[in-house]
Amino acid sequence: MGEQKKPSVRDVLWRKKRARDQMLDAVGTLCDEAWAIFEKVASDRSSTSNDAVVAREIGLRLRSLAYLIEGEHYIDRIAFELQTKESYMTTSEVARSYVAELVLTYLDGILLYGKHCKWDNEVLHEEYRDSLEKSLEEIRAALIPVPPEQADGPADDNRDDNRNEN
């Protein structure tokens, strides 16, 4: 069989963008769930406000996580626009460090907060905690950096021909 062609930088970045969009959809779903819990608890006059505060706080933290995840896109855009292999390699390393040190740390903080926060309605807490932890663990697994030899493609692709597709 013939040699397999290495993906271009553009292909790698588009794949990363599609994966990031899926993560953002998952975070958005979690935010919607947190907001629904907040509204449910806030409309139920017999419950205490502690559950509403916790649900709102988790929702806000999830929204911040989405902004952090989206931040990697801008690092990737810089890599693409610089159009040299050395610049791409450097910004690719910056993106990996950004995800490992900032995004994953923040995600772990949300998981820790979700485990340690005090809820008054334990049934509501158990249902949401399971959903939150499962989804965030899936996002965490998707964010683990790809080894450099798989993530980096050649920088000499035909970017000018494909510039309008960005």
C-alpha positions as CSV (number, residue, x, y, z in Angstrom):
1,M,0.0,0.0,0.0
2,G,1.0,3.6,-0.6
3,E,2.1,6.0,2.0
4,Q,-0.6,7.7,4.1
5,K,-0.7,11.4,3.5
6,K,-0.1,13.5,6.6
7,P,-3.0,15.9,7.3
8,S,-2.4,19.5,6.6
9,V,-2.4,22.1,9.3
10,R,-5.7,23.3,8.1
11,D,-7.2,19.8,8.4
12,V,-5.9,19.4,11.9
13,L,-7.2,22.7,13.0
14,W,-10.7,22.0,11.5
15,R,-10.8,18.7,13.3
16,K,-9.9,20.4,16.6
17,K,-12.6,23.0,15.9
18,R,-15.3,20.4,15.3
19,A,-14.3,18.5,18.5
20,R,-14.3,21.8,20.4
21,D,-17.7,22.7,19.1
22,Q,-19.0,19.3,20.4
23,M,-17.5,20.1,23.8
24,L,-19.1,23.5,23.8
25,D,-22.5,21.9,23.0
26,A,-22.1,19.5,26.0
27,V,-21.2,22.5,28.3
28,G,-24.2,24.4,26.9
29,T,-26.5,21.5,27.8
30,L,-25.1,21.4,31.3
31,C,-25.7,25.2,31.6
32,D,-29.3,24.7,30.5
33,E,-29.7,21.9,33.0
34,A,-28.3,24.1,35.8
35,W,-30.6,27.0,34.7
36,A,-33.6,24.6,34.7
37,I,-32.8,23.5,38.3
38,F,-32.4,27.1,39.3
39,E,-35.8,28.0,37.9
40,K,-37.4,25.0,39.4
41,V,-36.0,25.6,42.8
42,A,-36.7,29.3,42.7
43,S,-40.3,28.8,41.7
44,D,-40.9,26.2,44.5
45,R,-41.6,28.5,47.5
46,S,-41.3,25.6,50.0
47,S,-37.6,24.9,49.3
48,T,-34.7,26.8,50.6
49,S,-32.6,29.1,48.5
50,N,-29.4,27.1,49.0
51,D,-30.2,24.8,46.1
52,A,-30.9,27.8,43.8
53,V,-27.6,29.4,44.7
54,V,-25.6,26.3,44.1
55,A,-27.3,25.6,40.8
56,R,-26.7,29.2,39.7
57,E,-23.1,29.1,40.7
58,I,-22.5,25.9,38.8
59,G,-24.2,27.4,35.8
60,L,-21.9,30.5,36.0
61,R,-18.8,28.3,36.4
62,L,-19.8,26.2,33.4
63,R,-20.3,29.3,31.3
64,S,-16.8,30.4,32.2
65,L,-15.5,27.0,31.3
66,A,-17.1,27.4,27.8
67,Y,-15.2,30.7,27.4
68,L,-11.9,29.1,28.4
69,I,-12.5,26.2,25.9
70,E,-13.3,28.7,23.2
71,G,-10.0,30.5,24.0
72,E,-8.0,27.6,22.5
73,H,-9.7,28.4,19.1
74,Y,-8.0,31.8,19.1
75,I,-4.6,30.3,19.8
76,D,-5.2,27.9,16.9
77,R,-6.3,30.8,14.6
78,I,-3.0,32.6,15.4
79,A,-1.1,29.4,14.5
80,F,-2.9,29.3,11.2
81,E,-2.4,32.9,10.3
82,L,1.3,33.0,11.0
83,Q,1.8,30.5,8.2
84,T,5.2,29.1,9.2
85,K,6.0,25.7,10.6
86,E,8.1,27.2,13.5
87,S,5.2,29.5,14.5
88,Y,2.7,26.7,14.2
89,M,4.8,24.4,16.4
90,T,5.2,27.1,19.0
91,T,1.5,28.1,19.1
92,S,0.5,24.4,19.1
93,E,2.6,24.0,22.2
94,V,1.0,27.1,23.8
95,A,-2.4,25.7,23.0
96,R,-1.6,22.4,24.7
97,S,-0.2,24.2,27.7
98,Y,-3.3,26.4,27.8
99,V,-5.6,23.4,27.9
100,A,-3.5,21.4,30.4
101,E,-2.9,24.2,32.8
102,L,-5.9,26.5,32.6
103,V,-8.9,24.7,31.1
104,L,-8.4,21.3,32.8
105,T,-7.6,23.0,36.1
106,Y,-10.8,25.0,35.9
107,L,-12.8,21.9,34.9
108,D,-11.4,20.0,37.9
109,G,-12.4,23.0,40.1
110,I,-16.0,22.7,38.9
111,L,-16.0,18.9,39.6
112,L,-14.7,19.5,43.1
113,Y,-17.2,22.3,43.7
114,G,-20.0,20.0,42.5
115,K,-18.9,17.2,44.9
116,H,-18.5,19.5,47.9
117,C,-21.4,21.9,47.6
118,K,-24.3,21.6,50.1
119,W,-27.7,20.9,48.7
120,D,-30.9,20.8,50.6
121,N,-32.7,18.5,48.2
122,E,-30.6,15.4,48.0
123,V,-32.6,13.7,45.2
124,L,-32.1,16.8,43.0
125,H,-28.5,16.9,43.9
126,E,-27.9,13.2,43.1
127,E,-29.6,13.5,39.7
128,Y,-27.7,16.6,38.7
129,R,-24.4,15.6,40.1
130,D,-24.4,12.3,38.2
131,S,-25.2,14.2,34.9
132,L,-22.6,16.9,35.7
133,E,-19.8,14.5,36.6
134,K,-20.4,12.2,33.6
135,S,-20.5,15.1,31.1
136,L,-17.5,16.9,32.6
137,E,-15.4,13.6,32.6
138,E,-16.2,13.1,28.9
139,I,-15.1,16.7,28.2
140,R,-12.0,16.2,30.3
141,A,-11.1,13.0,28.3
142,A,-11.6,15.0,25.0
143,L,-9.4,17.8,26.2
144,I,-6.4,15.6,27.1
145,P,-3.7,16.8,24.6
146,V,-3.0,14.7,21.6
147,P,0.7,13.6,21.3
148,P,2.6,16.1,19.2
149,E,3.5,13.7,16.4
150,Q,-0.3,13.2,15.7
151,A,-1.4,16.8,16.2
152,D,1.2,18.5,14.0
153,G,0.9,18.4,10.3
154,P,3.0,20.0,7.6
155,A,2.9,23.8,7.4
156,D,3.3,23.9,3.6
157,D,-0.3,23.4,2.7
158,N,-2.3,25.5,0.2
159,R,-3.8,27.9,2.6
160,D,-4.2,30.7,0.1
161,D,-6.4,28.5,-2.0
162,N,-8.6,27.7,0.9
163,R,-8.6,31.1,2.7
164,N,-12.3,31.8,2.0
165,E,-13.5,28.6,3.8
166,N,-12.4,29.9,7.3
